[in-house]
């Protein structure tokens, strides 16, 4: 006799709960930097996009972009007109409606935004004064600059000031022998104060406060750009940027301000440098968060130097006294910390795992497409193949993983890339490449992607794809034998419990299908029982408890055998006992 149990919901990490009353691969010498950031719209007006300028960086050096905001997949371009300095631009921008209005915007904040509200920037359904952007690259740019895009006469141009969010630089010292596993490996993260976009007349640039928080984990789990998000204070299970590790405040408050020499060139003595993190092993991932705030303390009247360099324990007022024009200023009575400007979340990973970029940008017929790296990371040698259609004039290079060329025809072209390496099972991703006709203005489109977590055998998904703005997207999840569908989640939050889910597409979305293995109880004889569940549920752990009290769950020590495609606990002890499967 078999009894199928209806599980008691315990969150998406739990599958079922019930009570019984009776040769090594060659490592590539590479590393990757991922930078995601929340930024408050402090331009004073509605903005309609955002641009990152990467100096000393080619378009092919960009490995990934964060596309889950009001603007979707950005446009990547390269400027090599200066033979001494190449620049790459990552530009998120709204399109024009037929009436000339913009399809998307970022609101002006109605009031001061707190750092704990930053997690809302990752939800495009919310528009309260900020956005979340991000980019990963395989080199260290010589300079990174951020700008809001504003409307000037129907055209989008950079706002008047550079956004005061600094991008980090990771200075890596490989272990002896190169790669991981040797002695002496380490990484130091530092950030520098942003330079003003226009020439300054004071000796000092605009000051700001920054504080630094860090983590380090040993894990085979790859960090994705979408993982580097602000914390949700209402979700106690939200690891976000921490990658599941405990955070440590490294530097509580640091004043950052560019100082210029007599020739007007910026000095580099105000960089915020973290402590060196040992990276002697191959699986270490360093994640960091820097929070930026306005400086509102007193300035030197002649050269603009910030005079408060310490923050009191209340995280608001200054410390000590200063003299201005022979007048003593008590900084303990001065509010020197102003509004929240944003936060930068970054990760550094030695020898990153093989991965495929999330989306490819639109192109235009007859216009050269930027060299776009689709496959990156991984162990050597890796291989890649393409199936489906590319427009005439474009090509995918399986040796470099780069998509390039000049499209000679317009349309929507569907193709898939499959890649594998000695350490990674084959990974596949489907893409839809939109090539517009010359000077054609089409409606905004969004990519809706249903996915199953890598290695999850619980079921399959279908539907989604490229959807015109406002049209309904339809996705469906189908559970495999021995599993049940639980929910669609997005950024860790449940958005639907229906396996067939329809919704209007208004921004890029990646929805994860959560499947749970079904536990069955088999009565063997008398009061004896056997527990069984699918053998391919390898990421799930059997736990037990004698009560349902908080903290009462422990890993089960009962022997588990595998037979007939099932994992089984052959003999369950008598007495009150609860069991569940949980995915760590």
N, C-alpha and C positions, 0 to 999 in steps of 0.2 A: 504494500500500500504506500502511495506517495501523497504527501500533503504539500501543496504550494502555499507558502505563507505570504500574507499581505504585510509588507514592511511598515514599520513605524518610521515616519520621516525623521531623519537626524541630520539634514543638510546634504548637499550634493556629494560630500565625501563618503557617504555611507550607502551600502547597497541593500542590506537587509538586517533586520533585528527580530529575534524571536526568543521565547523562553521554553526550555524543556523542563518538565517537572519529573522526570525519571533520569698560431705564430703572429707577433705584434706588428702592426702596420707602421709604415714610414711616416713620421710626422712632418707636416709642412712647417717651415719656419715662417710663421705669420702671426699677426695679432690683430685684434679688432677693437675699435672704439665705438660705442653707441652713446648718443647724446639726445635725450628727450627733455623738454622743458615746458613748464607752465609759464605763461607770460601775461601780465595784466595789460589791457589796452590803456596806456597812459598818454595816448596821442591827443586826447581832448576831443576827438570826433570819431564817428563810425569809420571803421576800416573795412577793406574788402579783400584783404589778402596779407601775405607775409612773404618776406624774401630772406634767404640765408646766402651770404657771399662767402665762398671758401677760396682763399688765396693760396696759390701753389697747389691746386687740386684740379685734376681732370674729371670730366663727367664719368669716366669709367672707374674712378676711385670711389664714387658713391655706391655703397652696397645696399642701402635700404633707406626708406623714408617712412615717417609716421603719417598715415593717410586718413585717420579717423577723426577728422575735425569738420568744420563747416565748409571746407574748400576741397576736400578729397585729394586725389592723386596730384602731386605737384609736377611742374614742368622743370626739367633739368636742362641747362644749357651751359656752354663753355665759350669763353672768350680767350683766344690765343693771339689776339692782335698785337699784344706787347710781347716781344721776343724774350724779355727777361722774366715776366711774371704771367703765369696762366691763372685764370680765374674760372671758378665754376659757380653757377647760381642755381639754387633750389627755390622755386617760386610757386607758392600756393596762391591761387587767385580766383575770384568769382568771375562768372561769365555775364554777358549782357542778356537781359530779357528783350523780347521784341519791342517793348516800349522804351528801351534805353536804360531801364533801372538795372541794378545789379542783383544777381541771383542769390548772393549770400553776403553777410556782413558780420562783424564783431561789434557788439554793443559797447557803449561807454559805460563804465561801472556807475551804478547809482550811488554807491558809497564805498567805504574802504573794504577791501577784500582781505580776508585772513589767510595765512598759509594753509590752514586746515580746510579751506574751501577749494583749494587747488584741484582736488580730485574731480570736481564738477566740470573742469575744462575738458576732460576726456569724454564728456557726454554731449555730442552735438545737438541733442534735443534741448539742451540748456544754453542760453545765450545771456550771460550776465556780466560780461566785461572782460573776457580773456579767452585764450585758446591754448591748445597743447600741440606742439610741433616737435619734430625730431628728425635726425639723420644719422646714419652710420657710415663710416668710411675706413679705408684700409691704410691711409697715410695720416701724417700729422700736418694739417694745413698751417701755413705760416701766419695766417690771420683768419679769424672768423668774425663776421659782422651780421647783426640781425636788424631788420627793418620792417615796420608795418607798411602796408600799401594803402594809400589814400586816393580818393577821387579828385582829380584836377582837370576840369573841363571834359569829363567823360573818359579820361585815361587814368590808369592806375600808375602812380609814381610812389617813390619812397617818401615816407614821412620825414619831417624836418629834423628829427633826432634819431640817432642810433639807439636801439633798445638796450637798456642797461642790464642785460643778462650776459654774463661772461661764459664762453665755451671753455671747457677744460682741455689741458694738454697732459697726456700721460707719457712720462719719460721712463722708458723701459730698459732695464739692464738684464739681458738674457742670462740664464745660468751657464756655468761652464759647460762647453760642448754644444751650446745652442739648444733651443726648444726647452721643454720642461724636463724635470727629473734630475737636474744637476744642482750644484751648489752655487749660491750667490745670486740667484735670480731675484729681481725686485722691481717695483714700479713706484714712481712718485707722481702724484697728481698735483697740478697747479693751475690756477686761473689768474688772469690779469685783468685789471680794470678796463672796460671798454673805452675806446678813444672817441672823442667827439667827431661827428661827421664833417663839421666845418672847422675852419681854423679858429683857435682860441686866442684871446688877447691877454688872459691871465696866465700866470706861470703854472697854475694848477687846473686840471680839468674837473669835471663834475664828480663829487664824492658819492660813495654809497657804502652801506654796510653789507657784510656777507657773513654767514655762519656756515660751518661745514659739519656734515654728519657722514659716517662711513660704515661699511660692512665688508666682510670677506667670507665667502662660502667655499666649501669643497663639494662640488656637485657635478654630475654628468648632465644636469639639466641645462639646456641652452637658454640664454637670456635673449628674449626678443625685444625689439624696440617698444612694442606695445606693453611689455612688462614694466617699463621704466615710467611709472606713473606716481602721482602724489597719493598719499595715504587717504583712505576713507575712514574718518574717525568713528563712524557709526558701524563699521564692519570690523569686528575684532579678529577676523581671519584674513584680513586684507594685508598681504605681504608687499604688494606693489613693488616699488623700486628696491626693496630690501633683499629680494631674491630668497626670502625665507630665513634670513639671518637676523641676529640681534643687532640693532643699530647702536652706534657709539658716537657721541658728540665729540668731535676732534677739536674744533675751534668754535667757541661760543660766539664771539663777535670780532670782526676784523674790519678796519676801515680801509677802503680801496680808493685810490685817487691817482690819476696820471699826473706826473710831474714832467715838465718840459725843460730842456736845456736852452742855452742862449740861441741856438740855431732853430729852435722850435720843434726839435725832435723829442719824442717821448722817451723818458727814462724807464728802465724796467726793474725798479727796486721796490715796487709795491705789490709784487705778485704774492698771492696766497699759496704757499706750498705746503702740502700735507706731508705726513711722515711716510717714510718708505715702507711699503708692504712687501713682505717676503713672498715670492712666487716660485718656490723651488719645485713644486709639483705641477702636473699638467692640468689638474681639474680645478684650479683656483680661479675664482671670479671675484673681482673687486667691484663693488658698486658704491657710488657716492651720491650725495645730495648737497647742493649749495643753495641756500635761501638768500635772496637779495631784498634789501629794504632801502628806502630813501634816507638820505642824510639830511636832517633838518636843524642841525646844530649851527653854532656861529661859524662864520668864515672870516679869514683875514681880509680886511677891507682893501688891501693893495694888490695881493696876488691870488686871492681866492682859496688859500689853503684852509682845509678843515681843521678847526682848533680843538674839537673833541675827538679823542682817540680811544676812549674807553666807555663802556656802557654799564650802568648800574645793574644790580640784580633784578630790578623790576623790568628789565628789557625795554626801557623807554627813556630814562633820563641819563645824563652824563655823570662824570666823576671828576672832582677837583675843581679848580678855578683857572681862568685865563684872563689876560689883560688885553683890552681893546681900547685904543685911544685913551690910555691911562685910567680906564674904568675897569674895575674887577668884576668879572662875570662868574657867578656861582653856577657851574654846570649841573649840579644836583637839582637845580630848579629849572633847568632847560630840557625840553623834550628833544632829544637828539636823534631818535629813531622814528622815521616817518612811515609812510604806507608801504605795504608789501608790493614788490615789483614782479616777483616770480621766483621760480625754483628750477634749477638745472639738475636733472638726474642722469648719471652717466655710469657706464660699465666698461671695464677693461677685461678682455679675455685672451689669454695666450692660446694660440692654435684653435680658433673657433671652429665649431662643428660645421659640416657641410650644410648649406642652406640656399633657398631660392628666394628672390625678392618677392614682396607681396603683390605689387602691381606694376604694369608698364604704362607710361604716359601716352597721351594721344599724340598723333603726328599730323603732318599736312602734306598733301601730294606735292611732289617736286621740291620739298624742303628737306635738307639733310637731317636725319634723325640722330640725336646725340648717342655716342657710344654708351650703351647701357649694360652694366654688369648684372646679369640675371642669376648666375651661379657663382658662389664664392665659398671660401673657407674649406674645411675638410682636410683629410689626409691625402697624401700623394701616393700613387697617381689616382685621380678621380676621372670619371668619364661622364659625358652628358650626351643625350640624344634629343631630337625635336621631332614632333609629329604634328600634323595639321597644316595650316596654310599661313604663309607670310605674304605680304604684298610684293609684287614684282619690284626688284631693286633693293630689297632688304634681305639680310642674311643673319643666321645665328652661327657663331663660331664655337664648335663643341670643345675646342682645346682651351679657349680663354673664357668661355661662358658669357661672351658679349654679344648683344643684339645691336646691329648697326645697319647703315645704308641710307639710300634716298628713295622713299616709296614712290612708285610710278603709277599707282592706282589708289582710288579712294574706296572706303568700305569698312566693314567690321570683319576682322580676321581672327579666327580662333586657332590656337595652337597650344601644345603642352610640352613642357620640358621635364625630362626624367634625368636624374643625376644619382650617382652612387660613388662610394669610395671604399677602401678596405675596412673601414670601421663603422660605416653607416649603411643600413639597408636602403634600397632605392627610395628616393623621395621624388614625388611628382607634383606638379602644379599646372593648372590650366589657366591660360591667359586669353583675354580678348583685347586686341589692338585696334583702336579706332583711328583711321586715317581720313581726315576731312578733305573735301575738295578745296581747290584754291579759293581763298577768301570766303569760304562757306562758314556760316555761323549756325551751328547745330544746337539743340537743347542740351542742357547738362545731363550727364549720365553718371550713374553710380555703380560700383561693383559690390554685389552682395554675394558673399562666399560662405556657404555652409561647410563646416569641417568636422572631422573626427580627430581627437587627439592622436598624435603619432604613437603607434604601437597598440592602440585600443582596438580590440577585436569585437567590441560590443554591437556594431552595426554599420550601416552605410548611410550616406546622405545624397541628396540630389536637388536640382533646381538652382535658383539664384542666377548668377551671371551678371551681364551688363544690363542695367535697367534705366529707362528714361526717368528723369526727375518727376516724382509724384505718381508714377505708375506703380502698380502692385508687384511686389516681388513675392515669389512662392518658393518655399523650401520644404523638404520633407525628409524625415528620419525614419529608417527602417531597422528595427532591432534584429540582431542575429539570434539564432536558436540558443536558448539558455540565458538571454538577456532581455531587459525591458528598457524602453525609452523613458527618461525622467524629465528632461527639460532642455530648452535652448538657453545658453548663457552667452553673455557678451561682456567682456572685461570682468568676468567673474560673477556678474549679476544675472539672475534669472529673468528672462524676458518673455518666455512662453512655456507652458507645459503641454502644448499641443504638438504632436509629431508633424502634422501638416500645418504650417505657419505661413500666413499671408499678411503683408503689411506694405504701406506705401514707402517707396525708397526715396529718402531725402538726404542721405549721406552714405559714404562707404561703410559697409558693415561686414564684420566677420563673426559669424554665430557658430558656437561650438555645441555639438550634439552630445549630451551626457547620457550614456548608457550604463546601467548597473547590472551586474550578474545576479541571476535569480538563485537564491539558496533554497534547496529542497530538503525536507525531513522525511526519511524513510523509516517506517516502523519495521524492524527486523524480526524480533520475536519477543513476546511478553512485553516488558517495559523497556526494552532496548531500542535505541534509535541510531540512525546514521545520518550525518549531514553531508550534502554534496553540492558542488557548484562547478561551472565550466572550468576546465583545466587551463584554457588560454587566458583566464583572468589573472595574468601573472603580476599585475601591479596592485592587486588587492591583498589585504592582510586580514586574517581571521582574528577577531578580538572577542573576549568574553568578559562577563561581569556577573556578580551574584545579586546586583541591584541595578537600578537605573540612576543612581546618584551621580552627580557631577564628579569626574575624576576617578570613577570606579572601573573604567574600561582598561584592560591590560591585554597585551598580545597573548593569544591562547598557546598553551604548551602541549596541547593534545597532538598526537602524531597525525600527520596528513599524508595520505597515500594517493597516488595518481593511477587511474585505470579507466579504460573505456571512454576516454575523452573527458573525464571528470576528476576533480579533486575531492577526496572523501575523508571524513573523520569517521572511522568504522564503529567506534564504540564510545558513546557519550555517557559520562557518569550520571548517575541518578541525582536528583535534588534540584532545587531551583537554580537555574542558570540561564543567562541571556547570551546570545551570540550575534555578531554582526560582521560584515565585511566592510573594510574601510580602505580607501585609497589614500596613502600618506601624502 
